Amino acid sequence: MSMQKSTSKRNIILIVLGAVLLIALGIAAYLYFTPKTATTEPDTTNYAPPTSEETKQGQDIKKQIVEEDLSKNEQADTPKKTFSQQITTAEKTDGTLYVRNEIAGVYQSGTCTLTLVNGSKTVKKTAGVQALAKTSTCKGFNIPVSELSSGTWDLILSVTINDMTADDTAKVAL
């Protein structure tokens, strides 16, 4: 029986020590994870009406902010409008000069002006703009070679869309 009492005392001591340890860990965790409160300083806010100098400074700052906003709005209202285009084909086949191009972007309308120059001779042709799935193109230039003389011709293709113009050049020998 005395062995049973010593085992029972030992179990009680272990249980009490475990409980104390758990309580200590709980307190330590609480102190560790609880946010620290800052020391409160006295309120030094001035609730008196503003002085005339403070009022003038406030009005000046407001005016400056409004002017900056207006300036930003003017810049946002006038974005730089650009597009690009390039001649993709300029070749003679069966008595016809074919000139094709590609315009970056999809546009429903515009004007294409093809100017052909050989020495003192100049030929101008115009066509509309045609939208494709992901790009646009001029509706095409099919120029009978009989309208042109032999030699090397400079091609200048100007595309105008919504007050924007993009040019490209090429050469073709006939």
C-alpha positions as CSV (number, residue, x, y, z in Angstrom):
1,M,0.0,0.0,0.0
2,S,2.8,2.4,0.6
3,M,3.9,1.9,-2.9
4,Q,0.5,2.9,-4.2
5,K,0.5,6.1,-2.1
6,S,3.9,7.1,-3.4
7,T,2.8,6.5,-7.0
8,S,-0.4,8.4,-6.4
9,K,1.5,11.3,-4.8
10,R,3.8,11.4,-7.8
11,N,0.9,11.5,-10.2
12,I,-0.7,14.3,-8.3
13,I,2.6,16.3,-8.3
14,L,3.0,15.7,-12.1
15,I,-0.5,16.8,-12.8
16,V,-0.1,19.9,-10.7
17,L,3.2,20.8,-12.4
18,G,1.7,20.2,-15.9
19,A,-1.2,22.5,-15.0
20,V,1.1,25.2,-13.7
21,L,3.2,24.9,-16.9
22,L,0.1,25.2,-19.1
23,I,-1.1,28.2,-17.3
24,A,2.4,29.8,-17.5
25,L,2.5,29.1,-21.3
26,G,-0.9,30.6,-21.7
27,I,0.0,33.8,-19.9
28,A,3.3,34.1,-21.9
29,A,1.4,33.6,-25.2
30,Y,-1.2,36.1,-24.2
31,L,1.4,38.7,-23.4
32,Y,3.4,38.0,-26.6
33,F,0.4,38.2,-29.0
34,T,-1.4,41.1,-27.3
35,P,-0.7,44.4,-29.2
36,K,1.2,46.9,-27.2
37,T,-0.7,50.1,-26.6
38,A,1.2,53.3,-27.2
39,T,1.4,55.9,-24.5
40,T,-1.2,58.5,-25.0
41,E,0.1,62.0,-25.5
42,P,-1.9,65.1,-24.7
43,D,-4.0,66.5,-27.5
44,T,-2.2,69.5,-29.0
45,T,-4.7,70.2,-31.8
46,N,-5.5,73.9,-32.2
47,Y,-9.3,74.3,-32.4
48,A,-9.2,78.0,-32.7
49,P,-10.4,79.7,-35.9
50,P,-7.6,79.9,-38.6
51,T,-5.6,83.1,-38.9
52,S,-5.7,85.1,-42.0
53,E,-2.3,83.7,-43.1
54,E,-3.5,80.1,-42.6
55,T,-6.7,80.9,-44.6
56,K,-4.6,82.4,-47.5
57,Q,-2.3,79.4,-47.5
58,G,-5.3,77.0,-47.6
59,Q,-6.8,78.9,-50.5
60,D,-3.5,79.0,-52.4
61,I,-3.1,75.2,-52.0
62,K,-6.7,74.6,-53.2
63,K,-6.1,76.8,-56.3
64,Q,-2.8,74.9,-57.0
65,I,-4.6,71.6,-56.8
66,V,-7.4,72.8,-59.2
67,E,-4.9,74.1,-61.7
68,E,-3.0,70.8,-61.6
69,D,-6.2,68.8,-62.1
70,L,-7.2,71.0,-65.1
71,S,-3.8,70.6,-66.6
72,K,-4.0,66.8,-66.3
73,N,-7.5,66.8,-67.8
74,E,-6.3,68.9,-70.8
75,Q,-3.5,66.5,-71.4
76,A,-5.8,63.5,-71.0
77,D,-8.3,65.0,-73.5
78,T,-5.7,65.3,-76.2
79,P,-4.0,61.9,-76.5
80,K,-1.3,61.5,-79.1
81,K,-3.0,59.8,-82.0
82,T,-0.8,57.7,-84.2
83,F,-1.0,54.6,-86.3
84,S,1.4,52.9,-88.7
85,Q,1.2,51.3,-92.1
86,Q,3.6,49.7,-94.6
87,I,3.6,48.7,-98.2
88,T,3.5,44.9,-98.3
89,T,3.4,44.3,-102.1
90,A,4.5,46.3,-105.1
91,E,4.9,44.0,-108.1
92,K,4.0,43.8,-111.8
93,T,2.1,40.8,-113.0
94,D,0.4,40.3,-116.4
95,G,0.6,44.0,-117.4
96,T,-0.7,45.3,-114.0
97,L,1.1,46.9,-111.1
98,Y,-0.3,45.6,-107.8
99,V,0.3,47.7,-104.6
100,R,-0.9,46.5,-101.3
101,N,-0.4,47.6,-97.7
102,E,-1.2,46.8,-94.1
103,I,-2.4,49.3,-91.5
104,A,-1.9,48.6,-87.8
105,G,-5.3,48.7,-86.2
106,V,-8.9,48.2,-87.4
107,Y,-10.3,51.2,-89.1
108,Q,-13.6,51.5,-91.0
109,S,-12.8,54.6,-93.0
110,G,-10.0,56.6,-94.3
111,T,-8.2,57.6,-97.5
112,C,-5.2,56.1,-99.2
113,T,-3.2,58.1,-101.7
114,L,-0.6,56.4,-103.9
115,T,1.8,58.7,-105.7
116,L,4.1,57.2,-108.3
117,V,7.1,59.3,-109.5
118,N,9.5,58.6,-112.3
119,G,11.6,61.6,-113.2
120,S,9.2,64.4,-114.1
121,K,6.2,62.1,-114.5
122,T,3.8,61.7,-111.6
123,V,0.7,59.5,-111.3
124,K,-1.7,59.7,-108.3
125,K,-4.3,57.1,-107.3
126,T,-6.7,57.0,-104.4
127,A,-8.6,54.3,-102.6
128,G,-10.6,53.9,-99.4
129,V,-9.6,52.0,-96.2
130,Q,-11.0,48.6,-95.5
131,A,-11.1,46.9,-92.1
132,L,-10.0,43.3,-91.7
133,A,-10.2,41.0,-88.7
134,K,-7.1,42.4,-86.8
135,T,-5.7,45.1,-89.2
136,S,-6.8,47.3,-92.0
137,T,-5.7,47.8,-95.6
138,C,-6.2,50.2,-98.5
139,K,-8.8,48.7,-100.9
140,G,-6.0,48.0,-103.3
141,F,-4.3,49.6,-106.2
142,N,-4.3,47.8,-109.6
143,I,-2.6,50.1,-112.0
144,P,-2.3,49.1,-115.7
145,V,1.3,49.3,-116.7
146,S,0.2,51.0,-119.9
147,E,-0.4,54.2,-117.8
148,L,3.2,54.1,-116.7
149,S,6.5,54.3,-118.6
150,S,9.3,51.8,-118.2
151,G,12.0,52.6,-115.6
152,T,12.2,52.7,-111.8
153,W,9.2,54.3,-110.1
154,D,9.2,55.7,-106.5
155,L,6.0,54.8,-104.7
156,I,4.7,57.0,-101.8
157,L,1.7,55.7,-100.0
158,S,-0.1,58.1,-97.7
159,V,-2.9,56.9,-95.5
160,T,-5.1,59.4,-93.7
161,I,-7.5,58.2,-90.9
162,N,-9.2,60.6,-88.5
163,D,-6.8,63.5,-89.0
164,M,-3.8,61.2,-88.7
165,T,-1.4,60.4,-91.5
166,A,1.1,57.6,-92.0
167,D,3.4,57.3,-95.0
168,D,5.5,54.5,-96.5
169,T,7.7,54.3,-99.6
170,A,8.9,51.7,-102.0
171,K,10.5,51.4,-105.4
172,V,9.4,49.2,-108.4
173,A,11.1,48.6,-111.7
174,L,8.8,48.4,-114.8
